[in-house]
Amino acid sequence: MALMDYHITEEERDTCRRDGAVPLRRVVDGDWLKVLEAGIERDISDPGPFVHGYVPDNGIGKFHGNIRMWETDSEMGRFCTNGPLISLAAQFFQSSKVNLFYDQLFVKEPGTENRTRWHNDLPYWPLRGTQVMSFWVAIDAVTIESGGLEFVKGSHLWDIWYQPETFGKTSGHGEYERNPDYIDIPDIEATRDDYEIITWDLEPGDAYAFHAMTVHGAGGNLRSDVRRRGYTVRYCGDDAVYDSRKGTQGHLQSDEHRDGDSLDSDQFPLVWESN
Ligand SMILES: O=C(O)CCC(=O)C(=O)O
């Protein structure tokens, strides 16, 4: 399979290894952006099975989220299994293969003031391994005011597994089973000065690349005139295997996999292999 639409520089790879996140410019071209935009509108008007969302208490704005869209929308499927992010993942991992884990949509309509809570992703996921990364693609121009992602620099190296909590609520463990090995995440928002928080503005087609253990969150979309559509695709490399521990997101679990199994399957397809 051919690779290399976009060449990751040594500096980008080193920055991501050190800081846990890096912005990548113009990784998704205009044609693919149109594919994603159309797919997002299809999902909003006729959502796939895992849709979730809320209207904020003040009645302004709306959050629309979904996961695993690639499995039911063939165009989103084409992007995730053949699109330009696969090459990025392979270059960051320097692995012999890449598996698609899943895709996720985060739409904050203008004025949606709710934050995305601080969290790290791997505790939510039935996986373990170090080669697990997300690529959050900006469909719209994104600034801190419209809900750009923020990352705690270097937090992927802490090896701290924070207890998953339901998104869209302000507190509580919601539907997540408690894992005794996890700890509650501190109130990072209230103590921001204690952390080195990094963020970047993005243009449409740019992406944040970040590690599955990097602590991240986002503000609300405080702009009344722009949407904030983010589409994240998650990929894994050689050392990622299925993990059946407690506390992970039920909609990402697989009936076919046992603890320690290779991911290769219809649910987590192999999307690239070195020759
Ligand atoms: O877009 C957001 O608000 C959150 C994104 C996120 O947490 C992720 O892609 O892992």
Ligand as a Chemical Component Dictionary entry (heavy atoms), coordinates in Angstrom:
data_LIG
# 
_chem_comp.id                   LIG 
_chem_comp.type                 NON-POLYMER 
_chem_comp.pdbx_formal_charge   0 
_chem_comp.three_letter_code    LIG 
# 
loop_
_chem_comp_atom.comp_id 
_chem_comp_atom.atom_id 
_chem_comp_atom.alt_atom_id 
_chem_comp_atom.type_symbol 
_chem_comp_atom.charge 
_chem_comp_atom.model_Cartn_x 
_chem_comp_atom.model_Cartn_y 
_chem_comp_atom.model_Cartn_z 
_chem_comp_atom.pdbx_ordinal 
LIG O1 O1 O 0 -13.293 18.048 20.288 1  
LIG C1 C1 C 0 -13.355 17.980 21.503 2  
LIG O2 O2 O 0 -13.953 18.815 22.185 3  
LIG C2 C2 C 0 -12.685 16.858 22.237 4  
LIG C3 C3 C 0 -11.809 16.009 21.385 5  
LIG C4 C4 C 0 -11.224 14.863 22.114 6  
LIG O3 O3 O 0 -11.283 14.744 23.314 7  
LIG C5 C5 C 0 -10.543 13.828 21.322 8  
LIG O4 O4 O 0 -10.529 13.887 20.090 9  
LIG O5 O5 O 0 -9.992  12.884 21.943 10 
# 
loop_
_chem_comp_bond.comp_id 
_chem_comp_bond.atom_id_1 
_chem_comp_bond.atom_id_2 
_chem_comp_bond.value_order 
_chem_comp_bond.pdbx_ordinal 
LIG O1 C1 DOUB 1 
LIG C1 O2 SING 2 
LIG C1 C2 SING 3 
LIG C2 C3 SING 4 
LIG C3 C4 SING 5 
LIG C4 O3 DOUB 6 
LIG C4 C5 SING 7 
LIG C5 O4 DOUB 8 
LIG C5 O5 SING 9 
# 
